[in-house]
Amino acid sequence: QTLSLWTILTGIAGYGLRYLKFDFSPEAVYSGQDQEIAFCEAHKQLFRFEDSQCLVVLESTDGRSLARADCMNWLREVGDKARGIDGVQGVTSLMTLQRPQIRLDGDRDAPSDQLEWVQLVSPRDLASQEQLDDRLRRLPLLNDLLISEDRQLLLLLISVDPNLRSMDGIRPRVAAIEQLLNQIQPPTGTRIRLSGVPPIRVDIIRSLQADQRLMVPLCTIVFIVLAIR
């Protein structure tokens, strides 16, 4: 009877595992330290919520420079489609940055009419490799930020609504970004890496759930075998 009872209880626990919810966040490290958590939140409010930023990194695998038209067009396509994901507030890359420009035909009496915003790297810059290289040389502050100095890495930053930082809120957004990256073929000789706090959190939870799905049935079998013997 005792063996049967424990077997039934173990079975119920294993079945309930399907509904077990995990969560992991950087704030968990400071659990119980309310002052540090409050300071961290105030810092994020003032500057940026890093834990709601997804980093899409395009990496060269053949040693060629990524400062070329096909890679820039890939950045533009991914960025345009990522904006359509529910919960995404903005996308930042070389192909989304803008700079102010004075319109010579604007109304001098209305300064706002004289100013317009244009792309930092325009389609005209992609017309030839020389033009693109010249444009990037004139943007030294972007080196090692959105493009590595050796031109082997390109970064695209996807900003998710900070109000969706819970696991239930962030999981579908990360899944949508992963699906988008699987749909759009990367340029030849490159590979994609997804990083940032949201993807790492989701990956940790997936690993924990996978471990539990394996360990609970395995422990149940071992328990029954030992109990019978």
Summary of the structure (lengths in Angstrom):
residues: 229
radius of gyration: 24.8
end to end distance: 15.0
largest distance: 93.9
contacts: 600
relative contact order: 0.20
helix: 55%
strand: 17%
